[in-house]
Amino acid sequence: LLDECYFQEVEKIKTIGSSYMAASGLSPDRQECEDAWHHLSELVLFALAMEETLRQINTQTGNQFQLRVGVAHGPVIAGVIGATKPQYDIWGATVNMASRMESTGVDGRIQVPESTSCILLERGFLRQLRGDIYVKGISERHGKVRTFLVSNRDERSSFVERGAGRGFSMNRNTLGAVVYSLVQARKREKLREQNGGFHLVEAS
């Protein structure tokens, strides 16, 4: 999925056990659009595409794997640690919040704090109130955290159609477009396999 052009802003950080950690917006110089939170929408679309891919894997293999996702936004500290085995990582309250959103989340859903849900709502995603939950490391000081479950954007009232878009292609920013691109990518992959690993192009 990370090879797709849709997810240029998404960076895989690491895997910890069964957890997959990724972030977006870590390269501000690559953000050419005027919307400072476009990369957040991209991250959620990435999670939705992961869920769709997992459903296809379950259908093909007869398994019942489920994905539980937590997302939060805000500043992070990034750096490389280790002298003999250097590793890039990120830290901070935002990372902790995202981790808690995942660990306290619901299988098959994307859980976010209220502030993150507001940004996503403005960009056409749908949200469902889950309620106020206890979040270890945060609730001790600030009380329970109001969380929402985020789902696929409502195309009928998309960010672009409401006149708030700034040069985006609506088709590019829908899950349908992402899934279509994935199908096309798989067709290209099969074609490469049939041609011995080479991608044939027509001569002009």
N, C-alpha and C positions, 0 to 999 in steps of 0.2 A: 504493500500500500504506500509506503514512503517513497517509492520510485515514481508514483503518479505526480503529474504536474500540479494537481489540486492541493497537494500537501507539502509545498516547498517550505513553509514556515514551521513545520512540525519537526522536532528533533527528538530522536530516541536518546534517553539518558542512560538507562540501564534496565536490567531485569533482576528482580529479587524474588527468588522462589517462583511462585506463580504470578507475581505482580509485574506489570509492564509499565515503566515510568517514561513519560514523554512530556515535552514542553513546547510552547510556541512563542514567537515574538522575541527570541533571544538574539536576533540579528536585526536591530532597528534599521541599519543601513540598507537592508534588502526590502524594506517596506516602502513600496512606491506609491501605494494608495493613500488617500487622505484620511481614511477611517483608521484610527489608531488601534481599534479592536477587531479589525478584520481577521487577524491571526487567531483570535479566540474562537470566532465562528469556524475557522478552518480546523481548529483542534477538535471541536465538537463534531464536525462532519467526519473527521478522521475516526472518532470513537463510534459514530453511527455506521461508518463503512466497515469497521472491525466487527461490529455486531452482525451486519449483513453477511460478511464473509464467514463468520462463525456459524451462522444458520445454514449456509450452503455446505460447510464442512460436516455439520451434523446430519444433513440430509444424505450426503454421499457416504458417510461412514456409519450411520446409525447411532451415533453418540448423542449425548444431551449436554454438551458443554455450554456454560453460560458465562457471560462477561458482566462484571460489576465495575462501574466507572465512577470516579470522583474527579471533579474539576473545580479549580479556584483560580482567581486572577489576582495579580499584584506584583510587587517587586520581588526579585530573588537575588541571592548572592551566588555567583558562579566562579568556578575555578578548577584547576587541576591539582590533585593531591597525589602524593606518593613519589618516591625517588626511583625505586627499582621497577615498580609497576604503576606508572602514572595513570590516573583515571579522572575523566571530566565529570563533575557533579554539580548539583545546585542545592542550596539550602535556604532556610528562612521560614517565616510565618506562613507565606503563601504555599510553600511546599508541604508544610505540616497540615495546613487546612485541606489541601487537595487529598493528602493521604488519609485524613480522617473522613473526608467525604466518601472515599472509596470503602474504607473499613466499616463504616456505619451505613453503607448504602444498601440498595436493593438489587438482587440478581436481575440482570437483563435491563437495568435502567441506569441513567446518568444522573447523579446527585450533585447539586451545586448549592453554595450559600446564596442568600437572598441577593446580595450585591452583584454577584455574577449572573444570576438569573435575570436581573434587570437589564444588563447589557445585552444578553442573548435575546431577550424579549423584544428589544428595539430592533433587532436584526432578523425578526421573523420567526424565531423559534417558539415553540409552545412550552409552557411550564405548568406544573401541577404542584400545589402546595403539599408538602409531606408533613410539615409541622416543626415544632421546636424540639431539638434533640440535644442530648448531652454529648459534648465533644471533649474528650480527654485532652488536657493541656490548654484548653481555651475557655471552657465553661467555668473552670475554677475562678477565673478572674472576670470574665465578661458575661457569665450566665449562659443559658442554652442558646444554641444557634438555630435560627430559622432556615430551613432548607427547602429546596424545590427539586422536583424531578423534571428534567428537560427532555423533550422529544423533538422529532423532525419539524423543521420549519413549516409554517402554514403558507403555501405558495399563493393562496388567494389574497393574503395581506402581507406579502413579502416586503422586505426592506426597500427593494427597488420600486415596487408598485406604489408604496406610500410616499414616493417622492423624496425619500431620505437617502437613496443610493447615490454614490459619487463615482460614477464611472465603472461600476461593476456590471458584469453580465449576469442576469438573473439565472440563466440556465447553468452557469458555472457554479452557482452557490446553492444548488439544491441537491438533496441526496440522490434523486433520480439521475441527475447528470453524473454524479460520482459513480453510481452503480453502472451506468452505461459505459463510462470510461473503463471501469474494471473489466466488464465483459469484453470490450474491445482489446484490452491488454492481454486477456487470457487467449483470445483468438490469435493475437500476434505471437504469443508464446508457443501455442500449438503449431503455428506455421513454422516457427524457428525449429521446433523439434522435428517436424516432418522434413525439413531441409538440412538436417544434420547439425543443428545448432547455429545456422547462419540465417540472417534476415535478408531475404532477397528483395531487391527493389527493381522496378521497371526502368529500363534505360530510356532516357529522353532523346 
